[in-house]
Amino acid sequence: PQRRRRGVVAAASSPRRRRRAGVAAASPRRVAAHRPCPRFRTHGLGRPRNKLAHACWQTVGLLAASLGLYAVFRAHNVANAPNLYTAHGIIGLLVYVVFAAQWAAGFAAFLLQKGGPGLRAALMPLHRAAGVALPALAVAAVTSG
């Protein structure tokens, strides 16, 4: 149930709405943050700074998704409601797991430069494909709920 204060939905409206708003608002920024920015290139800080911005936005997205997932499971457990009984829940959890794996692999391989150039070259097509597929899967999770 939504509580209204002066025509505005209260912050405690529902965990699902808060998660939707966080994922939907941050997704385009997270994805596009790795693109070269002319302002950074003029200062000679193009690639490293863009990689750091991309990693920061991805971290914000992962933290927001983690908080949303915690809130949803906690709300369901308090209300004695079943978890993961709809396509929305299953797709959402799948998106979260793939996103967390994508974040961990990208953080280690690309930001920390672990594993050598061969591994990074092998991971890059998968990293890009997952980067394109995850926002689409997130939209599927949002629209199915």
N, C-alpha and C positions, 0 to 999 in steps of 0.2 A: 504494500500500500504506500502511496506517495503522500507525503506531508507537504502542504504548500504554506509558504510564508510570503505574504505580500505578492502573490502571483508568480513566485519563483519556486521551482521544485527544490526542496531542501536537500542538503548534501547527503543525507542518509536515505535517499530515494530507493536505490537498490544497488547491490554490488555489481550486477550485470550491466546496468547503465553506466556506472562509473568506469568499468573495464572497457566497455565499448567506446566511450568517449576518449579514454586514454590511448587505446590502440589506434582508433581511427584518426585521432589528431596527430599522433607521433609517427605513423607509418610513412607518409610521404617525405617527411623530414629525414627520417632514419635512412631511407633508401637513397635519397638524393644527396645525402651529405658527403658521399665519396666522390661525387663529380667535381672536377677541377673548378675552382672559383677564381675568376679573373682578379679579384681583389687580393687573394693570397699569392697568386702567381707573380704579381708585380713586385712583391717583396721577397721573392725567392723562397717562399715557404709553401709552395703548392702541395706536393704529394704528402709529405709527412704531416702537415697540419690538417689536410683533408682526411687522411686516414684516422687521425686522432678525433676529429669531429664526428666521423662516421662511427667510430668505436664508442664515443660518448653518447651519441643518440641511441645506438643499439643497447647500451647499458641502461639508459633511462627507460627504454621500451621493455627490456627484460625485467627491470625492477617493478615497473607498473604492472606488467602481466603477472608477475609473481604475487604482488599484493592483491590484484584482482582475483587470482586463482585461490589464494588463501581466504579472501573474504567470501567467495562463493561457497567453498567447501565448509567454512565455519558457519555461514548462514544456513546451509542445508542441514548440517549436523545439529545446530541449535533447534531448528524447526522439525527435526526428525524426518526430513524429506530425503528421498533417495538421491544419490549422486550419479551423474552420467547416465541418465535415463532417456536423453533425447539426442538427436543428431547434433544439436547445438553444442552440447557438453562434450560429446565424443570428438567432434571436429575441433572444437576449441582446445581440448587437451592435446590432440595431435599437433595442432599448430604450435602450442606452447613447447612441447617436447622437441619438435624439429627446430624451432627457433632457439631454444636453449642449446641444442647441439651445434647449430650453426654459429651461435655466439661464441661458444667455447672453442670450436675449431678455428674460427676467424680470429679470435683474440690471441690464441697461442701461435697460429701459423703466420698471420699477417702483421699483427701489431707487435708481438714479442719476437717475431722472426725466428721461431723454433722450427726445426725440422729440415732446414736447408732449402735451397731454391728449387730442387726437383720436386719436393713435396708440395711447396707452394704452387708451382706450375701445375701439378696434378690436381690440386684442390680448387684452383681458381674457376674452372668451368662449373664445378659442383656448387661453389660458393655463389657464383652469379646466378645459376639456375634456381637455387634455393632462395636467393634474394628476390627473384622475380615471382616465384611460386608462393612464397609465404604471405605477401600482402593479398594475393588472390584468395588463398585459403582463409586468411583472417576475415576477408569480406564474406566468404561463404559461411564462416562460423557466426558472424554478426547477423547476417540475413536469415540464417536458419533458426535463430533464437527469437 
